[in-house]
Amino acid sequence: MRSNLYIPDYFIYIKYYAHEIVMMYMAMNIRAKVRKPEGRLGILLVGQGAVSTTVIAGVEAVRHGIAKPFGSLTQMQTIRLGKRSEGRAPQIKDFVPLAGLDDIVFGAWDPIPDDACTAAKKAAVLSDSHIDSVKPQLKRIRPMKAVFYKDYVKNIDGSNVKNARNRFDAAKMLIEDINSFKSRNRCSRLVMINCASTEAFLTESSVHRSIDALEDAMITNDGNISPAMIYAYAAIKCGVPYANGAPSLAADIAALRALAKEMNVPVVGKDFKTGQTLMKTVIAPALKARMLGVNGWFSTNILGNRDGEVLDDPQSFKTKQVSKLSVLDTILQPDMYPELYKDLQHQVHINYYKPRGDNKEGWDNIDIFGWLGYPMQIKVNFLCRDSILAAPIVLDLALLLDLAQRAGMGGVQEWLSFYFKSPMTSVPSEKPEHDLSIQHMMLKNTLRNMMGEPSVDHLE
């Protein structure tokens, strides 16, 4: 019987089914490479202040059915798979093999010796009823002695610090802490998240360009080696994935990038994207999408927690300011659209105001112009809770970095840019992506590809 198909049609069908077979084979291979999350996951937090205690208490509250993990993609968000007509949209936690909340163990370092319950009460982020409901769990978490040098965080004092001969010995002490914590808590895997205060401004120099130069500088107590770098070094040396939630220079230096790649350890950062910058990465892409010009963007913050106190020091503020200023240029591309954005004046201010506590107020005045150059304004007053916004980021990063480690994905994890003000890029010379919607797509497509699913085509 003669076929109704022309010869070229046969080749199309052969090509289609060959592609499907290859895709199925690749999916099986990728899935096979992602190891299951067996055993306990230790989350080591650098700093046990407002953010860390909010994370710890929050996870304990969710475990005990007291609260919901609002704000966490890994715990609440769905992910579309395949075509819209297929109707497949599982929750992320059911799609990728994440560690369960019941398998998490917390540890921390802090220069202040308060246990997590006392620290949470002092931070005054959560209500006493929330803290008291998980008090026994919080009381058990006492911070390990911190690597702390006052030159980098001038507005904090603490007695719970390591007494090391030099920075290299301090790193060895941290490595001992990491190994001891893992053994003592019977953890099969660890991750480290830097939730510490913003350090004084540093730029990359010759001592940061190779691991040999870095270690030599640590031995000679070079002032260019900050505590944040020492923690990142210790984590990577131990094969522990590392995320930098502060704007401080750390794993983004050349030496630690190379070490992470060599040891196949996932690293990501920096500076959690929480309040005002979150708004910028939503509003700026909308203005650019509509080809609306921007003459000026004035931003100011009022903050009264420990972070605000630290940022009252000019050198720490400069570190944060550089991080917050980097967003608009990358999104708006003034070189490509000079008539719209070349002369934009962008200012960022942070004011320490103690009565505000953790309830930060981020105020923006945006001067824009539209058709025929007529001016308009946008005003945003974001009355946010800084640690409430940061806590689910810490949880997501811990779980996703652990996933990346089990999938064999070492080096810079650019797909996690969604969570940061100053995302690290795989190629340091490249500008990071700041548009929140594009970052979100990058994150979800990476999860799809990791599990052998194709990236979403929104035409289907």
DRENKELUM-271691 format. One record per residue: residue in three letters; x, z, y of N, C-alpha, C in turn. Coordinates in steps of 0.2 Angstrom, whole numbers, plus 2048, in hexadecimal, padded with zeros to 3 digits. Layout:
BEGIN
AlaXZYXZYXZY
...
***
This chain:
BEGIN
Met8048007FA800800800804800806
Arg8037FC80B8077FB811805801816
Ser80B80481880A80981D808806824
Asn80480A82880180882E80780A834
Leu80C80D83181180F83681680A837
Tyr81980883D81E80483E82580783C
Ile82A80383B83080683983380B83E
Pro83380A84483580F849832816848
Asp82B81584682881C84582A820840
Tyr82D81D83B830821835836825838
Phe83A82183C84082583F83E82B843
Ile83882A84783682F84B834835847
Tyr83083484182E83983D83483D83A
Ile83983883783F83B83484383F839
Lys84383D83F847841844843847846
Tyr83C84784683984D847839852842
Tyr83885083C839855836840858835
Ala84585383684C85683684D85B83B
His84B85A84184B85F847848865845
Glu84286584283E86B84084286F83A
Ile84586B83684986E83084F872833
Val85386E83885887183B85687883F
Met85187784384F87D84784D883842
Met84A88183C84888783884E88A835
Tyr85388683385A88883185D88D836
Met85D88A83C86088E84185D895842
Ala85689584285289B8438548A083E
Met85489D8388568A283285D8A5833
Asn8628A18358688A38368698A883C
Ile8658A78428658AB8478628B2845
Arg85C8B28428598B884085E8BC83B
Ala8618B88378658BC83286B8C0836
Lys86D8BD83C8738C083F8718C6843
Val86B8C78448688CD8488678D3843
Arg86C8D884386C8DD83E8668E2840
Lys8638E583B85E8EA83C8608F0840
Pro85C8F384485E8F984785E900843
Glu86290083E86290583986690B83C
Gly86391183B86691783D864919844
Arg86891E84786692084E86A91D853
Leu86791C85986B91985F86C91E864
Gly87291F86587492486B875921871
Ile87192387687292187D876925881
Leu87C92388388092888787F92688F
Leu87D92B89387C92A89A88292C89E
Val8849288A288992B8A788692D8AD
Gly8869348AE8829378B387B93A8B0
Gln87A9408B28739438AF86F9468B5
Gly86E9418BA86A9438C08639408BF
Ala86093E8C585993C8C58579378C0
Val85B9318C085A92C8BC85A92E8B4
Ser8609318B28619328AB85C9378A9
Thr85A93D8AD8559428AA84E93F8AA
Thr84D93A8AE8469378AE8469328A8
Val84B92F8A684B92B8A084A93089A
Ile84E93589984E93989384793C893
Ala84593F89883E94389883993E896
Gly839938899834933898834930891
Val83A92F88E83A92D887837933882
Glu83993988483693E88082E93F881
Ala82C93E88782593E888821939884
Val82493388482192D88182192F879
Arg82793187782793386F82193886D
His82093D87281B942870814940872
Gly81393A87480C93787680993A87D
Ile80E93D88180C94088780B93A88D
Ala80F93588C80F93089281092988F
Lys80F92489381091D89181691A894
Pro81A91689182091389481F90D898
Phe81B90F89E81A9098A38209078A6
Gly8219018A78278FE8AA82C8FB8A5
Ser82B8FD89F8308FB89A82D8F4896
Leu8318EF8978308E98948308E988C
Thr8358ED88A8368ED8838318F187F
Gln82D8F68838288FA8808218F7881
Met8208F38868198F18888188EA889
Gln81D8E688A81C8DF88C81B8DA886
Thr8178D58868168D088181B8CA883
Ile81C8C687E8208C087E81D8BA87B
Arg81C8B587F8188AF87C81D8AB877
Leu81A8A987281E8A586D81B89E86C
Gly81F89986C81C89286A817890870
Lys81388B86E80E88887280888D874
Arg80588C87A80089187C7FA890877
Ser7F988B8747F488A86F7F588E869
Glu7FB8908677FC8948617FA89B862
Gly7F989E8687F78A586A7FB8AA867
Arg8028A98678078AE86480A8B186A
Ala8088B886B80B8BC87080C8C386E
Pro8118C486A8128CB8678158CF86D
Gln8158D686C8198DA8718218D986F
Ile8258D987482C8D887382F8DD86E
Lys82C8E386E82F8E886982D8E6862
Asp8288E28618268E085A8298D9858
Phe82C8D685D82F8CF85C8368D085A
Val83A8D485E8418D585D8428DC85A
Pro8478DC8568488E385284C8E8857
Leu8488EB85B84B8F185F84B8F785C
Ala84F8FC85E84F90285C84990685E
Gly84690A85A84090E85C842914860
Leu83D91686483E91C868840922864
Asp83D92385E83E92985A846929858
Asp84992385885092385685592485B
Ile85392586185892686785A92D868
Val86092E86986493486B867934871
Phe86693887686993887C86F93D87D
Gly87493A88187A93E88387C93C88A
Ala88094088E88193F895888942897
Trp88B94089C89094389F88E9448A7
Asp89094A8A988E94B8B08939518B3
Pro8959508B98999558BC89695C8BE
Ile88F95C8BD88B9628BE8899648B7
Pro88A96A8B588996C8AE88196E8AC
Asp87D96C8B187696E8AF87396A8A9
Asp86F96D8A486C96A89F8679658A2
Ala86496189E86095B8A085995E8A3
Cys8579648A08519678A38529698AA
Thr85796D8AB8599708B285A96A8B7
Ala85E9658B486095F8B985995C8BB
Ala85595B8B684E9578B784A95B8BD
Lys84A9628BC8479668C184A9658C8
Lys8509658C88549648CF85295E8D2
Ala8529588CD8519528D084A9518D3
Ala8459558D083E9558D383B94E8D3
Val83D94A8CE8399448CD8339448C9
Leu8339488C382D9498BF82A9508C1
Ser8249508BF8209578C082395C8BB
Asp8229628BD8249688B98209678B2
Ser81A9658B28169648AC81995F8A7
His81B95A8AA81F9558A68259578A3
Ile82995B8A783095D8A582E9638A0
Asp82A9678A182996D89D82696B896
Ser82296589682096388F82596088B
Val82B95F88D83195D88983796188A
Lys83696788C83B96C88E84096D889
Pro83E96F88384397087D84796A87C
Gln84596487C84995E87B84E95D881
Leu84C95F88785095E88D85696488D
Lys85496A88B85896F88B85E96E887
Arg85D96A88186396987C86896487F
Ile86796188486B95C88787095F88C
Arg87696088B87A96389088095E891
Pro88195C89788695789988D958897
Met89095389489895489289B954899
Lys8A19568998A695689F8A794F8A1
Ala8A694E8A88A69478AB8AD9468AD
Val8AF93F8AD8B493D8B18B293C8B8
Phe8B59408BC8B29408C38B89418C8
Tyr8B893D8CD8BD93E8D28B993D8D9
Lys8BA9438DD8B69438E38B793E8E8
Asp8BD93B8E88BF9358EC8BA92F8EC
Tyr8B692F8E68B29298E58AB92B8E7
Val8A99318E68A29338E88A393A8EC
Lys8A39398F28A693F8F78A09448F8
Asn89A9428F78959478F989294B8F2
Ile89694B8ED89494F8E789A9538E5
Asp8989598E389D95E8E089B9608D9
Gly89F9618D589D9638CE8A39668CA
Ser8A296B8C68A796F8C28A896C8BB
Asn8A39688B98A39668B28A795F8B1
Val8AD9608B38B195A8B38B795B8AE
Lys8BA9558AC8C09558A78C69568AB
Asn8CB95A8A88D195B8AB8D69578A7
Ala8D79518AA8DC94C8A68E294B8AB
Arg8E89498A78EE9488AB8ED9428AF
Asn8EA93D8AC8E99368B08E39338AD
Arg8E292D8B08DB92A8AE8DB9278A7
Phe8E19268A58E192389E8E0929899
Asp8E292F89A8E09358968D9936897
Ala8D693589D8CF93689E8CB93189A
Ala8CD92B8998CA9268958CA92888E
Lys8D092B88C8D092D8858CC933883
Met8CB9378888C693D8878BF93A887
Leu8BD93588A8B793288A8B692F883
Ile8BB92C8808BA92987A8B992E875
Glu8BD9348758BB9398718B493C871
Asp8B293C8778AB93E8788A6939875
Ile8A79338758A392E8728A392F86B
Asn8A992F8688A99308618A693685E
Ser8A793B8628A594286089D942860
Phe89A93F86689393F86689093B861
Lys89393585F89093185A890934853
Ser89693885289693C84B89194284B
Arg89194585188D94C85188694A850
Asn88494585387D94385387B93E84E
Arg88093C84A87E93884487B931846
Cys87E92E84C87C92884E88092284B
Ser87C91D84987F91784788291284C
Arg87F91385288090E85888091285E
Leu88391086388391386A88390D86F
Val88090F87588090B87B882910881
Met88590E88688791288C88390E892
Ile88091289687D91089C8809148A2
Asn8829118A78859158AD87F9168B2
Cys87D91C8B287891E8B787B9238BC
Ala8819238BD8859278C28849258C9
Ser8869298CE8859288D588A9228D7
Thr88891F8DC88C9198DF89391B8E1
Glu8989188DF89F91A8E18A19168E7
Ala8A79198EA8A99158F08AB90E8EF
Phe8AB90A8F48AC9038F48B39018F1
Leu8B38FD8EC8BA8FA8EA8B98F38E8
Thr8BE8EF8E98BF8E88E88C48E78E2
Glu8C38E28DE8C78E08D98CE8DF8DB
Ser8D38E28D88DA8E18DA8DE8DF8D4
Ser8E58DF8D58E98DC8CF8E98E18C9
Val8E88E88CA8E78EC8C58E18EB8C0
His8DD8E78C38D68E68BF8D78DF8BB
Arg8DC8DC8BB8DC8D58B98DE8D48B1
Ser8E18D98AE8E28D98A78E28E08A4
Ile8E18E089E8E08E789B8E68EB89B
Asp8EC8E789B8F38EB89B8F38EE8A2
Ala8F28EA8A78F28EC8AE8EE8F28AF
Leu8E88F18AD8E38F78AD8E58FD8AA
Glu8E88FD8A48EA9038A08F09068A4
Asp8F59028A68FB9048AA8F89088B0
Ala8F39058B48F19088BA8ED90F8B8
Met8EA90F8B38E79158B08EC91B8AF
Ile8F29198AC8F791E8AB8FA9208B1
Thr8FB91C8B68FE91E8BC8F99218C1
Asn8F39228BF8EE9258C38EC9218CA
Asp8EC91A8C98EB9168CF8E49178D1
Gly8E39178D88DD9198DB8D89138DB
Asn8DA90D8D88D69078D78D29088D1
Ile8D490D8CD8D090E8C78CB9138C8
Ser8C59128C88BF9168C98BC9198C3
Pro8B991F8C48B59228BE8B191D8BA
Ala8AD9188BE8A99148BB8AD90F8B6
Met8B390D8B88B79088B48B990C8AE
Ile8BB9128AF8BD9168A98B89178A4
Tyr8B29188A68AC9198A18AB91289D
Ala8AB90D8A18AA90689E8B0904899
Tyr8B690689B8BB9058978BB909890
Ala8B990F8918B891388B8B2910886
Ala8AD90E8898A790B8858A9905882
Ile8AC9018858AE8FA8828B48FB87D
Lys8B890087E8BE9018798BA904872
Cys8B59088738B190A86D8AC90686A
Gly8AC90086D8A78FB86B8A08FC86C
Val89F9008728989028748968FE87A
Pro8908FB87988D8F787F88D8FB885
Tyr88E8F888B88E8FB89188A8F8897
Ala8868FB89A8828F98A08848FD8A6
Asn8858FA8AC8868FD8B28808FD8B7
Gly87D9038B78779038BB8799058C3
Ala87F9068C48819078CB8859018CE
Pro8859018D48898FB8D78908FB8D7
Ser8939018D489A9028D489E8FD8D0
Leu8A48FB8D28A88F68CE8AA8FA8C8
Ala8A88F68C28AA8F98BB8AB8F48B6
Ala8A68F28B28A88ED8AD8A88E68AF
Asp8A78E58B68A78DE8B88AE8DC8BA
Ile8B38E18BA8BA8DF8BB8BD8DA8B5
Ala8C28D68B78C48D18B28C78D48AC
Ala8CA8DA8AC8CD8DD8A68C88DF8A1
Leu8C28E28A48BD8E589F8B88DF89D
Arg8B88DA8A18B48D489F8B88D1898
Ala8BE8D18998C28CE8948C28D288E
Leu8C38D988F8C38DD8898BC8DD885
Ala8B68DD8898B08DD8868AF8D6882
Lys8B28D18858B18CA8818B58CB87B
Glu8BB8CD87B8C08CE8768BD8D2870
Met8BA8D88728B78DC86D8B08DB86B
Asn8AD8D686E8A68D486D8A18D986E
Val8A28DC87489E8E287689A8DF87C
Pro8938E087C88F8DE8818908E3887
Val8908E088D8918E389388C8E0898
Val8898E489D8858E18A28848E58A8
Gly8828E38AE8828E78B48818E28BA
Lys8808E48C08818EB8C287C8ED8C7
Asp87A8F38C88768F68CD86E8F58CB
Phe86B8F98C88648F98C68608F68CC
Lys85C8F18CA8578EE8CF8518F18CF
Thr8508F68D484A8FA8D38458F98D9
Gly8468FB8DF8428FB8E58428F58E9
Gln8458F68EF8458F08F48488EA8F1
Thr84D8EA8ED8508E48EB84C8E08E6
Leu8488E48E28438E18DE83E8DD8E2
Met83C8E08E88378DC8EC83A8D68EF
Lys8418D68F08448D08F38448CA8EE
Thr8468CC8E88468C78E28408C48E0
Val83A8C78E38338C48E28318C08E8
Ile8338C38EE8308C08F48358BA8F6
Ala83B8BB8F68408B58F883E8AF8F4
Pro83E8AF8EE83C8A98EA8368A58EC
Ala8318AA8EE82A8A78F082B8A38F7
Leu82F8A68FB8308A390283489C901
Lys83989C8FC83D8968FB8388918F8
Ala8348938F383088E8EF82B88B8F4
Arg82988E8F982588B8FE828888904
Met82F888904833885909832888910
Leu83188F910830893916836896918
Gly83889591F83E89792183F89F922
Val8458A19238468A992484B8A9929
Asn8498AC92F84E8AE9348518B5933
Gly84E8B99308518C093084D8C492A
Trp8518C992784E8CD9228528D4923
Phe84E8D99268508DF92884E8E4923
Ser8528E891F8508EC91A8538F391C
Thr84F8F891B8528FF91C84E903916
Asn85290991485090D90F850914911
Ile84B91890F84C92091084C923909
Leu851927908852929901855930901
Gly8529358FD85493C8FE85793F8F8
Asn85893B8F285B93E8EC86293F8EC
Arg8659408E786D9408E687093A8E8
Asp86C9348E686F92E8E786F92C8EF
Gly86A92F8F286A92E8FA86F9328FD
Glu8709388FA87693C8FD87D9398FC
Val87E9368F68849338F588592D8FA
Leu87F9298FB8809238FF880925906
Asp88092B90888192D90F88892D911
Asp88D92C90C89492B90D89592390E
Pro89892191489991A91589C916910
Gln8A191890C8A49149078A0913901
Ser89C9188FF8979178FA8919128FC
Phe88F91390288A90F90588C908905
Lys8929069078958FF9078948FC900
Thr8969008FB8958FD8F488E8FB8F3
Lys8898FF8F48828FE8F48808F88F8
Gln8828F88FE8808F39038828EC901
Val8888EB8FE88B8E58FC8868E28F6
Ser8848E78F28808E58EC8798E38EE
Lys8768E68F38708E58F68708DE8FA
Leu8758DD8FD8768D79028768D08FE
Ser8798D18F887A8CB8F48758C78F2
Val86F8C98F28698C68EF8668C08F2
Leu8658C08F98628BB8FD8668B48FD
Asp86C8B58FE8708AE8FE86F8AA8F8
Thr8708AE8F286F8AA8EC8688A78EB
Ile8638AB8EC85C8A88EB85B8A38F0
Leu85C8A48F785A89F8FC85E8998FD
Gln8658998FA8698948FA86A891901
Pro86D89490686D89290D87188B90E
Asp87688A90987A88490A87687E908
Met87187F90486D879902867878907
Tyr86587E90A85F87E90E861881915
Pro86687E91986988191F863882924
Glu85F87D92585A87E92A855884929
Leu85488692385088B921853892921
Tyr85A89291F85D89991D86489A920
Lys86789592386E89692486F89B929
Asp86B89C92E86C8A19338688A8932
Leu8668A992C8628AF92A8678B592C
Gln8648BA92F8678C19308648C692B
His8698C89278678CD92286A8D4923
Gln8668D99248698DF9258668E4920
Val86A8E991D8688EE91886A8F591B
His8668F991B86890091D865905918
Ile86990B917866910913867917916
Asn86291B91786292191B860927916
Tyr86592C91686493291285F936916
Tyr85993791385493C916852940910
Lys85494691085394B90B84C94D909
Pro84794D90E84194F90C83D94A907
Arg84094390883D93E90483E93F8FC
Gly8449428FA8459438F384693C8F0
Asp84393C8EA8449358E683F9308E8
Asn83A9328EC83592D8EE8389298F4
Lys83B9248F283E91F8F783991B8FB
Glu83B91A90183791590583B90F907
Gly83990990583D9039068398FF90B
Trp83B8FE9118378FA91683B8F4918
Asp8378EE91883A8E89198368E491F
Asn83A8E29248378DD92983A8D6928
Ile8368D19268388CA9258358C692A
Asp83A8C392E8388BE9338388B7930
Ile8328B492F8328AD92C82F8A8930
Phe8308A192F82D89C93382B89792E
Gly82589393082288E92C821888930
Trp81C88492E81A87D93181C87D938
Leu82087893A82287794182687C944
Gly82888194082D88694382988C945
Tyr82388D94481F893947821899943
Pro82289F9478248A594481F8A9941
Met8208AD93C81C8B19388208B7936
Gln81D8BC9348208C293181D8C592B
Ile8218C892781F8CC9218228D3921
Lys81E8D89208208DF92081F8E2919
Val8248E59168238E89108258EF911
Asn8208F490E8228FB90E8218FD907
Phe8278FE9038268FF8FC8289078FB
Leu82290B8FA8239128F98249138F2
Cys82A9138F082B9138E882F9198E6
Arg82F91A8E08339208DD83991D8D9
Asp83F91E8DC84491A8D984691B8D2
Ser8469228D08489238C98429218C4
Ile83C9218C683691F8C28379178C1
Leu8399138C683B90C8C584190B8C1
Ala84690F8C184C90E8BE84C9108B6
Ala8489158B58489188AE8469138A8
Pro84190F8A983F90A8A48459058A4
Ile8489038A984E8FF8A98539018A4
Val8559088A585A90B8A185890A899
Leu85290C89884F90B89185090488E
Asp84D8FF89284E8F88908558F688F
Leu8598F88938608F58938638F888D
Ala8628FF88B8659028858638FE87F
Leu85C8FD87F85A8FA87985C8F2878
Leu85C8EF87E85E8E887D8658E787C
Leu86A8EB87F8718EB87E8728EC877
Asp86F8F187486F8F386D86D8ED868
Leu8688E986A8668E386786B8DE867
Ala86E8DD86D8738D886E8798D986A
Gln87B8E086A8818E286587F8E085E
Arg8798E185C8788E08558778D8853
Ala8768D48598768CD85887C8CA859
Gly8828CE85A8888CB85B88A8C8861
Met8868CA8678878C786D88B8CB872
Gly8928CA8728968CD8768978CB87D
Gly89B8CE88189C8CC8888978CD88D
Val8978CA8928928CA89788B8C8895
Gln8868CC89687F8CA89487B8C889A
Glu87C8C289C8798BF8A28718BF8A2
Trp86F8BF89B8678BF89A8648C589C
Leu8688CA89E8658D18A08658D28A7
Ser8678CC8AB8678CC8B28618CF8B6
Phe85B8CE8B28548D08B48558D88B7
Tyr8598DC8B48598E38B685E8E58BC
Phe8618E08BF8678E28C38668DF8CA
Lys8698E28CF86A8E08D68708DB8D6
Ser8758DC8D387B8D88D387D8D68CC
Pro8798D28C987B8D08C28818CD8C1
Met8848CF8BB88B8CC8B98898C58B6
Thr88E8C08B788D8BA8B48938B98AF
Ser8918B48AA8968B38A589C8B08A8
Val89C8AC8AD8A18A98B08A28AC8B7
Pro8A78B08B98A78B58BF8A68B18C5
Ser8A88AA8C58A88A68CB8A18A48CD
Glu89D8A48C88968A28C98918A78CC
Lys88D8A48D18888A98D48838AB8CF
Pro8818B18CF87C8B48CA8758B18CC
Glu8708B18C88698AF8C98668B68CB
His8628B58D185F8BB8D48578BB8D3
Asp8558B48D384D8B38D384A8B78CD
Leu8468BC8CE8438C08C98408BC8C3
Ser83C8B78C58388B38C083D8AF8BC
Ile8428AD8BE8478A98BA84B8AE8B6
Gln84D8B48B88508B98B484B8BB8AE
His8458BC8B08408BE8AB8408B88A5
Met8408B28A78408AC8A28468AC89E
Met84C8AE8A18528AE89E8528B3898
Leu84F8B989A84F8BF89584B8BD88F
Lys8458BA8918408B988B8428B3887
Asn8458AE88A8488A888684E8AA882
Thr8528AF8848578B28808548B587A
Leu84F8B987B84C8BD8758498B8870
Arg8468B28738438AD86F8488AA86B
Asn84E8A886E8538A486A8578A9865
Met8578AF86785A8B48638578B485C
Met8508B485C84C8B485684A8AD853
Gly84D8A885684C8A185384689E856
Glu8438A085B83D89D85E840899864
Pro83C89386583F88F86B83D892871
Ser84089087683F89287D83888F87F
Val83489288382E89088582E88A88A
Asp82A88588882888088C82188188F
His82188289581B88489981687E899
Leu81887889781487289780F872891
Glu81187688C80E87688680A87C885
***
